Amino acid sequence: MEVVEHRVLTPQGNPGIYGVVRPHCIATGVVPIDDEGRVTLVGQFRFALDQYSWEIPEGGGEKNVEPLVSVQRELLEETGQTARHWLPLMTLHLSNSLTDEVAYGFLAWGLEQGEAQPDDTEMIEVRRVPFAEALEMALDGRITDAIAVTALLKVQVLATAGRLPEDVTRLILGR
């Protein structure tokens, strides 16, 4: 990543400096829903925050690689899961006053379990919780990661509005 400083004029016409953090990668995240309506969450220590964080499976990807390819790799690495069905959920700008980083969120279902392949820099705990519990974790602050909170809320809104395939809507809403 690099930090680029720009000499700017403020809206009032005063000179200033504006720094922009430019990551060399994208961010991706996925809400994986199993056949029992459970979401796979990953927990890990986040150095920048100096705290433990529960999240959906997430990771970086190269800008010249399709976000779907990157998020599929992350799901396999962190959880050992692959999915038959994928749906793009959103494109996010995570902190648009500071960085031009872009994040892509997906919904995945039709999961198959394999062996996780975590990076040697990661110590990950994996949990499967009912979708309603994952949503409650986002609402009550146990999940604070921006991609995870946004993706879980978007899945709930789309499912409630009938804007997802019927099979995954049943899993999410428990109907």
Secondary structure, DSSP 8 states (H G I E B T S, - for coil): -EEEEEEEE-TTS-EEEEEEEE-SEEEEEEEEE-TTSEEEEEEEEETTTTEEEEESSEEEEETTS-HHHHHHHHHHHHH-EEEEEEEEEEEEETTTTTB--EEEEEEEEEEEE------TT---EEEEEEHHHHHHHHHHTS---HHHHHHHHHHHHHHHTT-S-HHHHHHHHT-
